[in-house]
Amino acid sequence: MSDIPVSLLMFGLLFGSIGLGYFIYGKRQSAIVPLVCGIALMVVPYFIGSVLMLCVVGIVLAALPYFIRI
């Protein structure tokens, strides 16, 4: 068994799923901000090892398309 906490895996799955939704939406609507945020949300959980940092970065990336409309 590895030393990865289950909460880190669950939050990674949650933010990855949100990222997939943003990616599909951004691709279909030709919107660059949701597309980039979706890719970032799918990739970021692989590089962050802290649950708190993953939640902060994930929430910021998930909220970014709401505030930046290009």
C-alpha positions as CSV (number, residue, x, y, z in Angstrom):
1,M,0.0,0.0,0.0
2,S,1.3,3.4,-0.8
3,D,1.5,6.5,1.5
4,I,-0.9,8.6,-0.6
5,P,-3.9,9.7,1.5
6,V,-7.3,8.8,0.2
7,S,-8.5,12.4,0.5
8,L,-5.8,13.4,-2.0
9,L,-7.0,10.8,-4.5
10,M,-10.6,11.8,-4.0
11,F,-9.9,15.6,-4.5
12,G,-7.7,14.8,-7.5
13,L,-10.6,12.8,-9.0
14,L,-13.1,15.6,-8.2
15,F,-11.0,18.3,-9.7
16,G,-10.0,16.1,-12.7
17,S,-13.7,15.5,-13.4
18,I,-14.5,19.3,-13.2
19,G,-11.5,19.8,-15.5
20,L,-12.9,17.3,-18.0
21,G,-16.2,19.2,-18.0
22,Y,-14.4,22.5,-18.6
23,F,-12.3,21.0,-21.3
24,I,-15.3,19.6,-23.2
25,Y,-17.2,22.9,-22.8
26,G,-14.2,25.0,-23.9
27,K,-13.6,22.9,-26.9
28,R,-17.2,22.9,-28.1
29,Q,-17.7,26.6,-27.5
30,S,-14.2,27.6,-28.7
31,A,-13.6,29.4,-25.3
32,I,-10.0,29.5,-24.4
33,V,-10.3,30.1,-20.7
34,P,-12.4,27.1,-19.8
35,L,-10.3,25.0,-22.1
36,V,-7.0,26.0,-20.5
37,C,-8.5,25.7,-17.0
38,G,-9.8,22.3,-17.8
39,I,-6.4,21.0,-18.9
40,A,-4.8,22.6,-15.8
41,L,-7.4,20.9,-13.5
42,M,-6.7,17.5,-15.1
43,V,-2.9,17.9,-14.9
44,V,-2.4,19.7,-11.6
45,P,-3.3,16.8,-9.2
46,Y,-0.4,14.8,-10.5
47,F,2.1,17.4,-9.3
48,I,0.7,18.5,-5.9
49,G,1.2,16.2,-2.9
50,S,-0.6,18.3,-0.3
51,V,-4.4,18.1,0.2
52,L,-4.7,21.7,1.3
53,M,-2.7,23.0,-1.6
54,L,-4.6,20.8,-4.1
55,C,-7.9,22.2,-2.7
56,V,-6.7,25.8,-2.9
57,V,-5.3,25.5,-6.5
58,G,-8.3,23.4,-7.6
59,I,-10.9,25.9,-6.3
60,V,-9.0,28.8,-7.9
61,L,-8.8,27.1,-11.2
62,A,-12.4,26.0,-11.1
63,A,-13.6,29.6,-10.3
64,L,-11.3,31.3,-12.8
65,P,-13.6,30.9,-15.9
66,Y,-16.5,32.5,-14.0
67,F,-14.5,35.6,-13.4
68,I,-12.5,35.8,-16.7
69,R,-14.8,35.9,-19.7
70,I,-12.9,36.1,-23.0
